[in-house]
Structures are given as structure tokens and as C-alpha cells.
Amino acid sequence: MTEPKRGIVLGGGWAGMLAAHVLARHLESVTVVERDVLPDGPRHRKGSPQARHVHVLWSSGARIVDALLPGTIDRLLGAGARRVGFHEDLVTLTSHGWQHRFPPRQYAIMCTRPFLDWIVRDQILAAGRISVRSRAEILDLAGDGKRVAGVRVRDMDTGALETLEADLVVDASGRGSRLRHWLSSLELPPVEEDIVDAGIAYATRVFRAPPGATAGFPAINVAADHRVREPGRFGVVYPQEDGTWMVTLSCTRGAGLPTHDDDFLPYAQTLRHPLVADLITLAEPLTSVAVSRVGANRRLYPERLDTWPEGLLVLGDALAAFNPIYGHGMSAAARSAAALDAELGRSGYDPARTRRMQQAVSAVVDDPWIMAASKDVEYVNCRTDVTDPRLTGGVVARQRFSDLISDRAIRASAVCDVVTDVISLTAPQSELASSRFLSLMQQDRPLPELTAPPLRPDELALVDLNPRSTVAGRLS
């Protein structure tokens, strides 16, 4: 077997950098091909427009990143990122009511996406084993349907064309990936694709938080209720690393979205509860509204092809992209990087094992895929084009079971623990159908239903709210 020497990763975002770091542990050289010039600090870039909205890194993904890059989470927290324990440090109105604030089972890291990307990218590139080819447009794959041998690129400044040779090419170019076109050019059959599109859209502003509120005030989440059969509206207030709140308002198809600064607060006042609106009324806005309408769940199935070319892998959003509201994208990419690392670690890289590697990567995105897709199909006006039988048959029965779990999880601590493990991708979704969990659903005694946000007096004082104002809204 010939030992590989060169790896190429298409895309320098979160998934691409983690993949490049893994390849550098097993290959002799790794090059990241990127259209942008990657910033040398926590700044926005054109190729990552979704970065202007809220992001969370679930504890499952954080643990993987910390295993691949020891000390990363401590570095993030030391630089100001917030560790939010679920559900002690979160006040959330779910579709079924207010969530009790149980002791934390899992956590999420909250900070701006450019900050998170930079901290991780800086560590990965500091080792000097990965080179970055910036301002390079990917044209197509080099090779044929049996073997991919590199990638053809165009220098975006000079227009020069070049073929970069590689033993392994990893497509981590995100939602805009042209993988299906590239494979067609190699005369391979179409890759199956599933789409679940609830028409999700996002509008975000950054506010200066009241003194002490980013560290001592919980994250806030007001969700829609899919059962009312109306377009959903959502709002979150998440603490960031620089003493600010990032406030994202979102909706499903048909609900409209605030696109101007003057519309932001009125839209927040239309949520199921006024808590988000009350908070931003008291805070100073620092940015104008940033809007994004890219949020469909989309999954490719390369592992289903009878023929898959050696030397090619796809992961990250290029493989499976989720509605960002669930916060699974970054953790799914980390899981994919860990699966790739495990496959390469077994016996090194063998081109004949590329298909097996792709199967391993595809397997770890299944749980976040079905969680996001099955939730979004519940909203009115959702458009689907799917073959996944879990989304086409028995939907009503599954939704009823999901509603039963949701109703119990907000009031029963042990049930909530298991559900949080699954949502954070720490436990498999199959755990919700286990006999242990079904017994727990019967045995775990629920607490009374909450009728108002579970905020403590000291927390209300931080933001100059009083208990009466937090119950002034309505629940649908």
C-alpha cells in the first residue's frame, strides 16, 4: 500500500478546519482551499454570512474539539465565552410551556461565531502543518469516477488556472457545495438528496447588556408552538464574549421577518411571551438588523451510491445542513471529524477504504438530521422532498409521541436529563425509544406546570425587571 502524502480540504470554515486538523495527524501535508482571506482575528467574512446570528456549541461537540485540541474550551471561557448549563442557566418557553430549571446535565458554549472560529483556527494553524490557499475558486474535481486525484482551481486575483494534486480531497465547502455537479462531471449517477424546508429566516441585532447581565443572567429562549398550526416565531437572547447580548428573531414560512431596525422590537412583541421584548427595550442596540434566509434542512446520501470514487470525502454542511435554530451544525461537524480521525487511526489511509470512511462520517449526522427534519415538518407551509421513511410514514404517531416527551421533559428532571443528552448529541436518539426511558416516562413524577418565566429576584434585578412584567404576556 502506498502511503499518502497530500490532503486537500475544500473550505476553511469550522468543518473544514477540524477536518484539516485531523488529516494533518495522519498525512504528510494538508492544504485548505478557501475563497476568502481568512481573518487573523475574530472578524466576520463574506463566506460565512450565517455567522452574524446566534450559534451554540453543544457539550458533545465541545468535548470532541477539546480532545482534538486540548485546552480549547478553557481558552474560549478564559477569553469571555459563556458556558451555559442546560437547564439551570437557561430560561426557555418551549412549545409545551416553561421549562423548569433543573440542575445542568449538559452545557453549551455561547459566543460569537467569528470568535469561536478564530480561537479554533488559530490553534490549528499555529502548528504549521497546514497551508491555506486563499482567494481560490474551486472549479471541479480532477480524476475520474473511480479515483479523485485533486482539484482544479482558479486564482480569483489573477485568473490563473491550476490543478492541485492530492491523495485525499475532503469537501467541506458548506451549503454552497457543488458536489453533485462535480460528480456529474465525473459521469457518476446523481447523489440522493432529502430536503425539509420550513422557510426559516433570521434577523439579528447585538445589544449592550446591562452590567453583570452577561455573567449573572440566564440565556433566554422563546420558541413557537407548532400545534397551533400557524407560522412559527422564535426569539433568543444569548450572552456573548464581549459583554453583549446577541438577539436573534426567527420565523418559519409565512410569518414575516423584521428587516429594518424600527421593526425589530415590534416583532419581538409578537412572540408568545414579551420577555425578549422586555429585555431589549432596556438594552442599547449596537448593530443594525442582519437578515438571513438560508435555513433548510438538506442531506446528501453519498454512501448509497453503488460506486464512490476513491480519494473523496464530504462532510459538514456540504453533506448535511440543518435548521440552525437547533444548534447542531457545529457539533455534527465535530462528530464527523472525530469519525474521520477514528477511521484513519485504525490502519492509516488506504484509498480503497474511502467508501467506508464516508459511511462512518455519514452515520454520525443521522441523529441531528432526523431531529431537525422531523421537528420542522411539524410547521405549516413546510416543503419537503424526501425519501427518508421516518419523514414520510407514521408522522402523526411520531409527533404525538414527541409531544408527550416534550410535555414531560419540561417538568420531570430525570426525563429532562435523557432528552437533554439526546438533544446535545451526547446520547443516541434511539435512547428515547428504549425500555429504560419508557419506564422513566411513567415513573418520574412531574412538577407543577410553570405559569411564568422561572427567573429569580436577583436575576430580575440585574435587568431592572419585576416579576409582574414577566407574567404580562400571553401563552398560546
C-alpha positions, -999 to +999 in steps of 0.1 A: +000+000+000+013+034-010+014+058+019-005+090+012+013+124+014-012+150+004-046+160+016-068+189+003-097+203+022-122+225+003-134+252+026-118+269+056-148+272+079-155+253+111-159+219+095-130+224+071-105+234+097-114+205+120-111+181+090-077+196+081-065+192+117-075+155+116-058+150+082-026+166+095-024+139+122-023+112+095-010+127+062+023+144+054+008+176+040-026+193+041-038+223+021-070+242+028-085+258-003-107+288+005-124+316-015-119+342+013-089+355+030-093+340+065-091+368+091-063+369+117-088+378+144-125+373+154-139+392+124-168+384+100-160+373+065-181+372+033-181+334+030-199+329+064-230+351+064-248+329+089-221+339+114-240+371+122-267+351+140-266+331+173-245+300+175-240+274+202-215+246+205-232+218+224-212+199+251-208+168+228-191+189+202-171+209+227-157+177+242-146+164+208-129+197+200-111+197+233-099+162+227-086+171+193-072+205+205-066+202+243-073+234+262-095+250+236-126+252+258-106+267+287-092+292+262-127+301+250-140+306+285-110+325+296-115+349+267-151+356+277-173+328+262-201+317+284-207+281+295-245+278+298-257+247+317-289+231+304-313+238+320-301+257+351-286+287+331-314+288+305-349+302+308-369+287+279-405+287+268-409+255+248-438+246+226-454+230+257-447+256+283-420+270+305-391+246+312-382+240+349-346+250+356-332+216+366-295+211+376-273+210+344-269+177+327-252+191+296-240+226+285-234+248+255-207+273+248-221+306+237-201+333+219-200+349+185-192+326+156-162+346+143-147+344+178-152+307+180-139+301+145-108+322+152-099+306+185-100+271+169-085+281+136-056+300+154-047+268+173-049+246+143-028+267+120-002+276+148+013+241+144+025+250+109+014+217+093-015+231+073-012+256+045-041+278+033-046+286-003-067+318-001-087+335-029-090+303-048-123+293-066-129+256-069-138+247-104-141+209-104-125+177-093-095+162-110-097+125-119-125+102-129-154+082-115-131+057-099-105+079-084-103+116-074-067+128-077-071+165-068-090+197-076-088+223-103-089+259-090-089+294-104-069+322-087-095+349-080-070+377-083-050+367-114-075+343-131-047+317-134-059+280-135-042+253-116-046+216-107-038+208-071-030+171-068-039+151-037-043+116-023-075+127-005-099+155-012-124+165+015-154+186+005-162+209+035-173+238+013-206+242+031-242+247+019-229+261-013-211+229-022-212+219-059-205+183-051-235+170-071-223+189-102-187+178-097-198+141-095-219+145-126-189+158-144-171+126-135-201+107-151-213+094-117-250+089-110-268+116-090-264+116-053-298+112-035-308+143-016-335+150+010-348+185+017-371+197+046-376+234+042-398+252+068-388+285+053-368+295+083-354+331+083-334+350+109-330+386+119-303+395+145-291+426+164-264+429+190-272+449+222-251+461+251-262+440+281-268+457+314-237+455+338-233+419+351-261+405+329-238+385+306-224+365+335-253+365+360-284+365+338-296+333+321-298+328+283-334+333+271-353+312+245-389+318+235-400+291+210-431+287+188-458+262+194-462+241+162-496+227+175-514+260+168-509+254+131-497+289+124-463+300+111-438+299+139-420+328+155-390+325+178-367+347+198-335+342+218-312+364+239-278+348+242-248+362+261-216+368+240-179+370+249-177+408+247-203+418+273-231+419+248-264+401+241-270+387+206-307+387+200-320+366+171-356+366+160-367+340+135-397+326+118-410+298+096-425+304+062-454+328+062-447+347+095-427+376+080-395+389+094-382+423+107-357+436+081-354+472+095-342+484+129-376+500+136-394+467+131-372+447+154-388+454+188-424+453+174-417+419+160-403+407+194-435+418+210-455+394+188-437+363+203-457+341+227-443+359+257-429+395+260-397+386+279-374+390+248-391+424+240-388+435+277-351+428+277-342+446+245-363+476+255-339+481+283-307+475+263-287+497+239-286+484+203-251+483+189-258+470+154-285+472+127-305+442+117-287+414+099-310+391+079-305+355+066-329+332+048-308+301+045-321+275+069-334+245+051-325+210+063-307+193+034-289+160+034-270+141+007-265+103+007-232+095-009-230+063+010-259+050-011-241+052-044-231+018-058-198+034-069-180+060-049-147+074-061-116+067-041-099+097-026-131+118-020-150+126+012-177+150+020-187+163+055-200+194+073-229+214+057-218+200+023-231+166+035-259+176+059-271+211+067-296+217+095-320+244+105-296+265+126-321+271+153-313+237+169-276+244+172-265+210+158-243+221+128-210+227+146-213+196+169-222+174+139-191+187+121-170+179+152-186+144+153-177+139+116-141+150+123-139+125+152-153+097+129-127+105+103-099+106+128-110+072+142-111+056+107-077+070+098-063+059+131-073+022+126-047+014+099-038+047+082-053+059+049-060+034+022-078+048-009-098+015-011-113+024+023-126+058+013-162+044+010-160+030+045-147+064+058-176+081+041-201+057+056-187+064+091-190+102+086-225+099+072-236+077+101-228+104+127-250+131+110-281+109+111-293+118+146-290+156+141-306+152+107-337+133+119-341+155+149-341+188+129-361+174+099-388+157+120-393+189+140-395+212+111-421+191+092-445+199+120-447+236+110-473+247+085-460+256+050-431+233+053-419+220+020-404+185+018-388+164-009-376+133+010-372+096+007-363+090+044-392+067+056-390+083+090-403+115+074-429+100+051-448+074+071-464+073+105-456+110+110-487+118+131-480+090+156-444+101+160-454+137+165-478+126+193-451+107+210-427+136+206-453+160+221-457+136+250-420+135+257-418+173+254-446+178+278-430+156+304-394+168+299-401+204+309-415+192+343-397+159+352-360+161+360-349+126+351-368+126+318-353+160+310-318+146+316-323+119+290-338+143+265-310+168+270-285+141+264-301+133+231-306+170+220-269+177+228-259+147+207-244+131+238-267+101+236-283+085+205-318+094+196-327+057+199-325+062+237-359+078+235-374+045+224-356+024+250-374+004+276-355+023+303-367+057+290-403+045+286-403+033+322-388+066+332-416+084+315-441+065+337-421+067+370-406+102+370-430+124+389-436+157+371-435+191+389-464+215+386-467+235+353-449+269+354-471+299+346-443+325+343-406+326+334-386+309+362-364+340+369-350+346+404-354+380+421-316+387+418-317+379+381-347+403+376-328+430+394-299+427+370-321+437+341-344+461+360-375+439+356-400+430+382-420+397+385-452+414+373-437+424+340-426+388+333-461+375+335-477+402+315-476+383+283-498+356+268-492+319+261-508+303+230 
